[in-house]
Amino acid sequence: MRAQTFDFYVFALSWSPGFCAVEGQEKDREQCAPGARTGFVVHGLWPQNETASAIDCPAGQRPIPRLALDSGRDLFPSEGLARYQWRKHGGCTGLAPSAWLDDVRRARGAIVVPPVFIHLQNELRVEPEDVLRQFREANPRLRPGMAAIACPRNIFQEIRICMSRDLRDFVPCPQVVQQSCRARTISVRAPS
């Protein structure tokens, strides 16, 4: 498999209460099951260029083997999402599926989730910048211009953090930040 050239990664963490409110349980039954109390889950690790959007692999990418899927079971909320992310983005890296999943695990391990999200009991109404500020405080090397959030229908759904190809550092990503949520205030739903 040939790797496509890319400059950095976007590591996407979905906030399950927001994802489930916007996308609905039919999108991912495991992640959105009543009583699951799911918070942040890995959405993906996307190779990205500085001048373009996320790199998508060409159709027909070879499937991710069962052994690799089993080793990454704890990373994604569902096997379907893991398969999809491999086909759409992971194969573009030129890595073997198990090595790509290792990188997903390293990226997830590099991010500290702010305490407010770990202990959230009630819905919050905040400015999008408040969410980004919480992540910067929990991850001191994360600076303004290195992360963005998604908030369809003014509901916090995801944070996208830009990381170097070796996953050791956070990096500036103006193209990603430019697409960040522009709402005045957003709802941060509590896990249920």
C-alpha positions as CSV (number, residue, x, y, z in Angstrom):
1,M,0.0,0.0,0.0
2,R,1.4,3.4,-1.0
3,A,1.2,6.2,1.6
4,Q,-0.2,9.5,0.5
5,T,1.9,12.5,1.5
6,F,0.5,14.4,4.5
7,D,1.7,17.0,6.9
8,F,0.0,16.3,10.2
9,Y,-2.8,14.4,11.8
10,V,-6.2,15.5,13.1
11,F,-7.2,13.5,16.1
12,A,-11.0,13.6,16.5
13,L,-12.7,12.9,19.9
14,S,-16.5,12.7,19.7
15,W,-18.5,13.8,22.7
16,S,-21.0,11.0,22.8
17,P,-24.0,12.9,24.3
18,G,-23.7,15.5,21.6
19,F,-23.1,13.0,18.8
20,C,-26.1,11.0,19.9
21,A,-28.3,14.0,20.1
22,V,-27.4,15.2,16.6
23,E,-26.9,11.9,14.8
24,G,-29.3,9.7,16.7
25,Q,-29.1,6.2,18.1
26,E,-29.5,4.6,14.6
27,K,-26.1,6.0,13.7
28,D,-24.2,4.0,16.4
29,R,-26.3,1.9,18.7
30,E,-23.4,0.9,20.9
31,Q,-22.2,4.4,21.5
32,C,-25.7,5.8,22.0
33,A,-27.3,3.0,24.0
34,P,-29.6,4.2,26.8
35,G,-27.7,4.2,30.1
36,A,-24.3,3.8,28.4
37,R,-23.0,7.0,30.1
38,T,-20.5,7.3,27.3
39,G,-18.3,10.5,27.2
40,F,-15.5,11.0,24.8
41,V,-14.7,8.3,22.3
42,V,-12.3,8.2,19.4
43,H,-13.8,9.3,16.1
44,G,-10.7,9.1,14.0
45,L,-7.0,9.9,13.3
46,W,-7.0,11.6,10.0
47,P,-3.9,12.4,7.8
48,Q,-4.1,16.0,6.8
49,N,-2.4,18.5,4.5
50,E,-1.8,22.1,5.4
51,T,-3.4,23.3,2.2
52,A,-6.3,20.9,2.0
53,S,-8.8,19.0,4.0
54,A,-8.4,15.5,5.4
55,I,-7.0,12.9,3.0
56,D,-9.4,10.3,2.0
57,C,-8.2,6.9,0.6
58,P,-9.3,5.8,-2.8
59,A,-12.3,3.5,-2.9
60,G,-11.5,-0.2,-2.6
61,Q,-8.9,0.0,0.1
62,R,-8.2,-3.4,1.5
63,P,-10.2,-4.2,4.7
64,I,-8.8,-4.1,8.1
65,P,-8.1,-7.7,9.3
66,R,-10.0,-9.2,12.2
67,L,-6.9,-9.6,14.4
68,A,-6.2,-5.8,14.1
69,L,-9.8,-5.0,14.8
70,D,-9.8,-7.2,17.9
71,S,-6.6,-5.4,19.2
72,G,-8.3,-2.0,18.7
73,R,-11.6,-2.9,20.2
74,D,-11.1,-0.5,23.1
75,L,-10.4,2.5,20.9
76,F,-13.5,3.1,18.9
77,P,-17.1,2.9,20.1
78,S,-18.0,0.3,17.4
79,E,-16.3,-2.0,15.0
80,G,-18.2,-0.4,12.2
81,L,-16.6,3.0,12.9
82,A,-13.1,1.4,13.2
83,R,-13.6,-0.2,9.8
84,Y,-14.9,3.0,8.2
85,Q,-12.1,5.1,9.6
86,W,-9.5,2.7,8.3
87,R,-11.0,2.6,4.8
88,K,-11.5,6.4,4.7
89,H,-8.3,7.7,6.4
90,G,-6.1,5.1,8.0
91,G,-5.0,3.3,4.9
92,C,-3.7,6.6,3.5
93,T,-0.9,6.6,6.0
94,G,0.9,3.7,4.4
95,L,0.9,2.0,7.8
96,A,-0.2,-1.6,8.4
97,P,-3.6,-1.6,10.2
98,S,-2.1,-2.7,13.5
99,A,0.5,0.1,13.3
100,W,-2.3,2.6,12.5
101,L,-4.3,1.4,15.5
102,D,-1.1,1.8,17.6
103,D,-0.9,5.4,16.5
104,V,-4.6,5.9,17.3
105,R,-3.9,4.5,20.8
106,R,-0.8,6.8,21.2
107,A,-2.8,9.9,20.1
108,R,-5.6,9.0,22.6
109,G,-3.0,8.5,25.3
110,A,-1.5,11.9,24.6
111,I,-4.8,13.8,25.3
112,V,-5.9,14.7,28.8
113,V,-9.6,15.1,29.0
114,P,-10.5,18.1,31.2
115,P,-12.1,17.1,34.6
116,V,-15.3,19.0,33.8
117,F,-16.1,16.4,31.1
118,I,-15.3,13.4,33.3
119,H,-17.6,14.5,36.1
120,L,-20.4,16.3,34.0
121,Q,-23.8,15.6,35.5
122,N,-25.9,18.4,34.0
123,E,-26.0,20.1,30.6
124,L,-23.9,23.2,30.3
125,R,-24.4,26.3,28.1
126,V,-20.9,27.7,27.2
127,E,-19.1,29.6,24.5
128,P,-17.1,27.3,22.1
129,E,-13.9,29.0,23.3
130,D,-14.7,27.7,26.8
131,V,-14.4,24.1,25.6
132,L,-11.1,24.8,23.8
133,R,-9.8,26.7,26.9
134,Q,-10.6,23.7,29.1
135,F,-8.6,21.4,26.8
136,R,-5.7,23.9,26.7
137,E,-5.6,24.0,30.5
138,A,-5.6,20.2,30.7
139,N,-3.0,19.9,27.9
140,P,-0.5,22.8,28.5
141,R,1.4,22.3,25.1
142,L,-1.9,22.7,23.3
143,R,-2.1,26.4,22.2
144,P,-4.7,28.5,20.4
145,G,-4.9,27.6,16.7
146,M,-4.2,23.9,17.3
147,A,-7.7,22.6,17.9
148,A,-11.3,23.1,16.7
149,I,-14.7,22.0,17.8
150,A,-17.7,20.8,15.8
151,C,-21.1,22.0,17.0
152,P,-23.9,21.1,14.6
153,R,-27.3,22.6,15.8
154,N,-25.3,24.4,18.5
155,I,-24.6,21.1,20.3
156,F,-21.0,20.3,21.2
157,Q,-20.2,17.1,19.2
158,E,-16.5,16.8,18.8
159,I,-13.0,18.3,19.4
160,R,-10.4,18.0,16.6
161,I,-6.8,18.3,17.8
162,C,-3.9,18.7,15.4
163,M,-0.9,16.6,16.1
164,S,2.5,16.1,14.4
165,R,3.0,13.0,12.2
166,D,5.0,11.4,15.0
167,L,2.2,12.3,17.5
168,R,4.7,13.9,19.9
169,D,3.5,17.5,19.6
170,F,0.4,19.5,18.9
171,V,0.7,21.7,15.8
172,P,-1.0,24.8,14.4
173,C,-3.6,24.0,11.8
174,P,-5.3,27.1,10.4
175,Q,-7.4,25.2,7.9
176,V,-8.9,23.1,10.6
177,V,-9.4,26.0,13.0
178,Q,-11.1,28.0,10.3
179,Q,-13.9,25.4,10.3
180,S,-14.4,25.5,14.1
181,C,-17.8,26.2,15.6
182,R,-18.9,29.8,15.4
183,A,-22.0,29.7,17.6
184,R,-22.2,32.2,20.4
185,T,-23.1,29.6,22.9
186,I,-23.4,25.8,22.7
187,S,-25.0,23.0,24.7
188,V,-22.7,20.5,26.3
189,R,-25.0,17.6,27.0
190,A,-24.3,15.3,30.0
191,P,-23.8,11.6,29.6
192,S,-27.0,9.6,30.3
